[in-house]
């Protein structure tokens, strides 16, 4: 099963552990996580389920290609890593 992990800055706001999920795409995998942690959804995607500008998702250390519909395919051994950009001076 693909495994979804979140950066510590996201986990600071919402305690979401890394977890194995079903799903053949990034979208399907995230929907499973959001079903368990609905408050997380607004941090990651907008109202049309598109990835927010300040969020990056990596599949096995490579950035996803499809930020609009999150259709990138995932395999059972895929590591999905979700990170939120930090800013400041």
Secondary structure, 3 states (H helix, E strand, C coil): CEEEEECHHHHHHCCCCCEEECCCEHHHHHHHHHHHCHHHHHHHECCCCCECCCEEEEECCEECCCCCCCCCECCCCCEEEEEECCCCC
